[in-house]
Amino acid sequence: MRAVCWHGSNDVRVDTVPDPGIVNPRDAVVRISATAICGSDLHLFDGCIPTMQKGDVLGHEFMGEVVAVGDKVGNLKEGDRVVVPFPIACGHCYYCEHDLWSLCDNSNPNAVIAEKMWGYSPSGLFGYSHALGGYAGGQAEFVRVPFADVGPMKVPDHLRDEQVLFLTDIYPTGYQAAEQCNIQPGDTVAVWGCGPVGQFAIASAKMLGARVIAIDDVDERLSMAVRESGAEPLRPSDVGNTLQVVEALRDMTAGRGPDACIDAVGMEAHGLGLEGWYDRVKQGMMLETERPTALRQAIMACRKGGTVSVPGVYGGLADKLPVGALMNKALTVKTGQTHVHKYLQPLLERIATGDIDPSFVITHRMSLEQAPQAYEMFRDKQDGCIKVMLQPETTAVH
């Protein structure tokens, strides 16, 4: 089959690799009809995530048709059309039974690597390094899905692929980020980053009753947030450094600050001035692994007693975080990979009833063979690119 493979920093290629098969009786094999490039895939593309190996198949946002099932998969059959959550979960450990699916204890066969990095291991993830299981991803023609009796969800035929594809990751990720803010009617939520996850965090916060301030320096992303979700825009470059962003947010909230702040940027934030230069130098010298400009600003800007929600991906160590502000303002911080399984059915219902059409984020539709160009375009923000959907030419059906 054809698949998008990692060959090193800034080097992805579409290679011919062996077709996947049933390895465990709880497996399924899915023929991919649609997949996408996620903002967190860019961390792999940029070489910021360790334990990648040449030839690893990328991609964790994908859906398609079941073409084979193991003997212990009783909920699926050949021909079913499914979306597949990006975290892999066993369904029976303590964490799965408590709706903490992305913390599954049994799905990462390389847990010892993650434990050395973070103390404990989260779940395995599709296409996201050997520290998180080494599973082949779904930017391919076919994919093996472990624990298929737990993860995949069947979707109705009347909904197009592009409407349901993002149930696999970015729509639940944005929704969880907003839900973690415990939004009350009239609350103000500031969202750093208007990429795809930021767009869904903004849309979800609006659905939950918040006033939303969208923070980004990319015009087309800000325009999408305003047009699709009614957000109020704020450009950091218009106001300056972190303290000036904080002051601007105070001015927009009668001096109090946002009730909740969402960092939808993560480890590769583009800082301004001395702060941005500092992070780039330290990251380049491997003295820190993150560029946490957005997280610093979120902590400093949030009102006293507020919530900082972090869906943006971080992988290691960050410098100059304002821990004093975090503690003395009595902030609540909520983070984590998304518990996608928890949100699949309720968010599918929102799509089916017309509350939201997630396809609004798609700016480019390309073939799987065009993935290398798509990665570069997405990373470099060329041609107004916000979200790329990829389709294998021989398997796209919806």
Residue pairs with C-beta under 8 A, 6 or more apart in sequence:
1 16
1 17
1 18
1 19
1 20
1 140
1 141
1 142
2 14
2 15
2 16
2 17
2 140
2 141
2 368
2 369
2 392
3 14
3 15
3 16
3 17
3 57
3 136
3 139
3 140
3 141
4 12
4 13
4 14
4 57
4 58
4 59
4 137
4 139
4 140
4 368
4 371
4 372
4 390
5 12
5 13
5 14
5 15
5 17
5 54
5 55
5 56
5 57
5 58
6 12
6 44
6 45
6 52
6 53
6 54
6 55
6 56
6 57
6 58
7 13
7 54
7 55
8 47
8 54
9 45
9 46
9 47
10 45
10 46
10 47
12 45
12 58
12 371
12 372
12 375
13 372
14 368
14 369
14 371
14 372
15 55
17 55
17 57
17 140
19 142
20 29
20 136
20 142
20 143
20 144
21 29
21 68
21 144
22 28
22 29
22 68
22 69
22 70
22 144
23 144
23 146
24 70
24 146
25 70
25 71
25 72
25 73
26 70
26 72
26 73
26 146
26 147
26 148
26 149
26 150
27 69
27 70
27 73
27 144
27 145
27 146
27 148
28 66
28 68
28 69
28 70
28 73
28 76
28 144
28 145
28 148
28 152
29 66
29 67
29 68
29 69
29 142
29 143
29 144
29 145
30 62
30 63
30 64
30 65
30 66
30 67
30 82
30 84
30 138
30 142
30 143
30 145
30 152
31 64
31 65
31 66
31 67
31 141
31 142
31 395
32 62
32 63
32 64
32 138
32 140
32 141
32 142
32 143
32 392
32 395
33 63
33 64
33 65
33 81
33 161
33 391
33 392
33 395
33 396
33 397
33 398
34 62
34 63
34 64
34 161
34 162
34 165
34 389
34 390
34 391
34 396
34 398
35 59
35 61
35 62
35 63
35 138
35 139
35 140
35 165
35 368
35 389
35 390
35 391
36 59
36 61
36 62
36 165
36 166
36 387
36 388
36 389
36 390
37 59
37 61
37 139
37 371
37 374
37 375
37 378
37 387
37 388
37 390
38 60
38 61
38 169
38 170
38 196
39 195
39 196
39 197
39 266
39 313
40 60
40 128
40 266
40 313
41 58
41 59
41 60
41 127
41 375
42 268
42 375
42 378
42 379
43 49
43 266
43 267
43 268
43 313
43 315
44 52
44 58
44 128
44 129
45 375
45 379
46 268
46 379
48 267
48 268
48 289
48 315
49 128
49 129
49 315
50 117
50 129
50 131
50 315
51 110
51 113
51 129
51 130
51 131
52 129
52 130
53 130
53 134
56 127
56 129
56 130
56 134
56 136
56 137
57 127
57 136
57 137
57 139
57 140
57 143
58 127
58 137
58 139
59 126
59 127
59 137
59 138
59 139
59 140
60 86
60 125
60 126
60 127
60 128
60 137
60 138
60 168
60 169
61 86
61 138
61 165
61 166
61 168
61 169
61 170
62 84
62 126
62 137
62 138
62 139
62 143
62 165
62 168
63 81
63 82
63 83
63 84
63 155
63 161
63 164
63 165
63 168
64 81
64 82
64 143
64 395
65 79
65 80
65 81
65 82
65 395
65 397
66 76
66 77
66 78
66 79
66 80
66 81
66 82
66 152
67 78
67 142
68 78
69 76
69 77
69 78
69 148
70 148
72 149
73 148
73 149
74 149
75 149
76 82
76 148
76 149
76 152
76 154
80 152
80 154
81 154
81 155
81 157
81 398
82 152
82 153
82 154
82 155
83 152
83 153
83 155
83 164
83 165
83 167
83 168
83 344
84 126
84 138
84 143
84 145
84 151
84 152
84 168
85 101
85 151
85 152
85 153
85 168
85 169
85 172
85 340
85 341
85 344
86 125
86 126
86 128
86 168
86 169
86 338
86 340
87 101
87 102
87 104
87 107
87 122
87 123
87 124
87 125
87 337
87 338
87 339
87 340
87 341
88 104
88 107
88 108
88 123
88 124
88 125
88 126
88 133
88 135
88 146
88 147
88 151
89 95
89 96
89 101
89 102
89 104
89 107
89 123
89 147
89 150
89 151
89 341
90 96
90 104
90 105
90 106
90 107
90 147
90 150
91 147
91 149
91 150
92 106
93 104
93 105
93 106
94 105
95 101
95 103
95 104
95 105
95 123
96 104
96 150
96 341
99 339
99 341
99 342
100 339
101 123
101 339
101 340
101 341
101 342
102 122
102 123
102 336
102 337
102 338
102 339
102 340
103 122
103 123
103 336
103 337
104 122
104 123
104 124
105 121
107 123
107 124
107 133
107 146
107 147
108 114
108 121
108 122
108 123
108 124
108 132
108 133
109 124
109 133
109 134
110 130
110 131
110 132
110 133
110 134
111 121
112 121
113 121
113 130
113 131
114 120
114 121
114 122
114 131
114 132
115 121
117 131
117 315
117 316
122 132
122 336
122 337
123 132
123 337
124 132
124 133
124 135
124 146
125 132
125 133
125 135
125 337
126 135
126 136
126 137
126 138
126 143
127 135
127 136
127 137
127 138
127 139
128 135
128 137
135 144
135 146
136 143
136 144
137 143
139 368
139 371
139 390
140 368
140 392
141 368
141 392
141 394
141 395
145 151
145 152
150 341
151 341
153 167
153 344
153 345
153 348
155 164
155 167
155 348
156 352
157 398
159 351
159 352
160 359
160 398
161 389
161 396
161 397
161 398
162 358
162 359
162 362
162 389
163 351
163 357
163 358
163 359
164 348
164 351
164 358
165 358
165 389
166 196
166 200
166 358
166 361
167 340
167 343
167 344
167 347
167 348
167 351
167 358
168 340
169 338
169 340
170 196
170 197
170 200
170 361
171 200
171 343
171 347
171 356
171 358
172 338
172 339
172 340
172 342
172 343
172 344
172 347
173 197
173 200
173 201
173 311
173 338
173 340
174 197
174 198
174 199
174 200
174 201
174 202
174 203
174 204
174 264
174 311
175 200
175 201
175 204
175 343
175 347
176 311
176 336
176 338
176 339
176 343
177 197
177 201
177 204
177 262
177 264
177 309
177 310
177 311
178 189
178 201
178 204
178 205
178 207
178 208
178 210
178 262
178 309
179 204
179 208
180 307
180 309
180 334
181 187
181 189
181 205
181 210
181 259
181 260
181 262
181 307
181 309
181 334
182 260
182 307
183 189
183 205
183 208
183 209
183 210
183 259
183 260
184 209
184 259
185 209
186 209
186 211
187 209
187 210
187 211
187 259
187 260
188 210
188 211
188 212
188 213
188 252
188 253
188 258
188 259
188 260
189 205
189 210
189 211
189 212
189 213
189 258
189 259
189 260
189 261
189 262
190 212
190 213
190 215
190 234
190 249
190 258
190 260
190 261
190 262
190 298
190 301
190 302
191 198
191 201
191 202
191 205
191 212
191 213
191 214
191 215
191 225
191 231
191 261
191 262
191 264
192 198
192 215
192 216
192 261
192 262
192 263
192 264
192 265
192 269
192 294
192 297
192 298
192 312
193 215
193 216
193 263
193 264
193 265
193 266
193 269
193 294
193 312
194 202
194 214
194 215
194 216
194 218
194 221
194 222
194 224
194 225
194 264
195 216
195 221
195 264
195 265
195 386
196 361
196 386
196 387
197 264
197 311
197 312
198 214
198 216
198 221
198 225
198 262
198 264
198 265
199 221
199 224
199 225
199 228
199 229
199 360
199 361
199 386
200 358
200 361
201 262
201 264
201 311
202 212
202 214
202 225
202 229
202 231
203 228
203 229
203 356
205 212
205 262
206 212
206 229
206 230
206 231
207 350
207 355
207 356
210 259
210 260
211 232
212 225
212 229
212 230
212 231
212 232
213 231
213 232
213 233
213 234
213 249
213 252
213 258
214 222
214 225
214 226
214 229
214 231
214 232
214 233
214 234
215 234
215 235
215 236
215 245
215 294
215 297
216 222
216 225
216 233
216 235
216 236
217 235
217 236
217 237
217 270
218 381
220 363
220 384
220 386
221 386
222 233
222 235
224 360
224 361
224 386
225 231
225 233
226 232
226 233
228 360
232 252
234 245
234 248
234 249
234 252
236 245
236 272
236 297
237 272
239 245
239 247
239 248
240 272
240 273
241 272
241 273
241 274
241 275
242 275
242 293
242 296
242 297
242 300
243 300
245 297
245 301
246 257
246 297
246 300
246 301
249 257
249 258
249 301
250 256
250 257
250 301
253 303
256 303
257 301
257 302
257 303
257 304
257 306
258 301
258 302
258 303
258 306
259 302
259 303
259 306
259 307
260 302
260 306
260 307
260 308
260 309
261 297
261 298
261 299
261 301
261 302
261 306
261 307
261 308
261 309
262 298
262 308
262 309
262 310
262 311
263 294
263 295
263 298
263 308
263 309
263 310
263 311
263 312
264 294
264 311
264 312
265 293
265 294
265 295
265 312
266 290
266 294
266 312
266 313
266 314
267 289
267 290
267 291
267 292
267 312
267 313
267 314
267 315
267 318
268 291
269 279
269 291
269 292
269 293
269 294
269 295
270 276
270 291
270 293
271 277
271 278
271 279
271 280
271 291
271 293
272 293
275 293
275 296
276 291
276 293
278 319
278 320
279 288
279 290
279 291
279 292
279 293
279 319
280 291
282 288
282 319
283 289
283 290
283 291
287 319
288 316
288 317
288 318
288 319
289 315
289 316
289 317
289 318
290 314
290 315
290 316
290 317
290 318
292 314
292 318
292 319
292 320
292 321
294 312
295 308
295 310
295 312
295 314
295 318
295 321
296 320
296 321
296 322
298 308
298 310
299 308
299 321
299 322
299 325
299 326
299 331
300 322
300 325
302 308
302 329
302 331
303 329
304 329
304 330
304 331
305 329
305 330
305 331
306 329
306 331
306 332
307 331
307 332
307 333
307 334
308 326
308 331
308 332
308 333
308 334
309 333
309 334
309 335
310 333
310 334
310 335
311 335
311 338
325 331
326 333
350 356
351 357
351 358
361 386
361 387
362 386
362 387
362 388
362 389
363 384
363 385
363 386
363 387
363 388
364 374
364 377
364 383
364 385
364 387
364 388
364 389
365 388
365 389
365 391
366 373
366 374
366 388
366 389
366 390
366 391
367 390
367 391
367 392
367 393
368 390
368 391
368 392
368 393
369 393
370 390
371 390
374 388
374 390
376 382
377 383
377 385
377 388
378 385
378 388
